[in-house]
């Protein structure tokens, strides 16, 4: 199951940026437009609010057959039977998250350089979120990962790579020839008046850029 996941258009939610009336509405439209993975990221919500939102989003993703990844919180992921967890460099160690979630869970790790990528892969990460590639309002303190470093990561690491940070229709074409497996988008979808249309356009653009049918 995990080896068959399509990471091509990976949606990361952000309630502060979304144009839709609710996260559920935004996710439903984005998935209808072709988003292949959804990460629910709730940095400011209480645990109860995060859980209740995750329950509703889980129903949408399950009905559409799209994996749901929970940002940071293994407890929330377990509580709603999500498909996995995405962790950063300052979160619980990957081995602890794996112990909590089990061998079948999808665990992604944010990395910014070859050393972090190699460590995550060695510890059993299922995919890497590489970036921030470009300056972005959602990660104002992020160090940027250059294209050369991305290529070095790709050359060293065999697990799927999803790039994040300032990914939009203007920057997607810059990834031609990099061998990445997907693009993670936030404002390029959630801030748009038509998330469905925005997702559809980005997915087509990514496939054309990477030469994928």
C-alpha positions, 0 to 999 in steps of 0.5 A: 500500500505505502509503495503505491502512494501518489505524492504528486499533489500533496495538500497542506492545510492552513486555516489562516490562509484558506479562502473557503468557509471551512477546512472540510470544504477546502479539502473536499474541493482540493481533492476533487481537483486532484490532490493526492495526499492531504496533510492536516496541519493545525498549529494553533488549534486546541487538541479537541479542535484538532481532533474534531476537525480531523474526524471530519476531514478523515471522512472526506479523504477516506471516501475519496481514497486519499491518504490523510497525514496528520502534522506532528500529532501521532495521538491525533493520527491514532485517534482518527485512524489517519494514514500517517504523520508528518514530523519536523526536525524538532518534533518527536524522533522518528523511531518514537513515532514509528513505535506509536503508529506502527509499521504500516503508518506513513511517516514523512519527515521535513528535511533541508539538506543531505545529512538530514535526508540521509538520517531520516531515510536510515531511520525508516521514513516513508517519504521526505518533505524537502524545503523550504525551496522558496520564501513563503509566508507560512514558514517565515523562519525557514532556511531555504534549500537550494536546487543544487542541494535538492539534486544532491538529496535526490541522488543520495535518497531513494524514497519519495521526495516532495518539495515544499515552500513557495510552490505555485504555478510559477515555480513548479516548472523550475523542478524539471529534471530534478526527479522529485515525486511531488509538490506540496502546496499550501496557499497555491490551493487553499488561498484560491477562490477555486481550490478545485480548479487551482489543484487541477491546474497545478497537477497538470503542470507538475505532470507536464514538467516531470514528463509524466502521463 
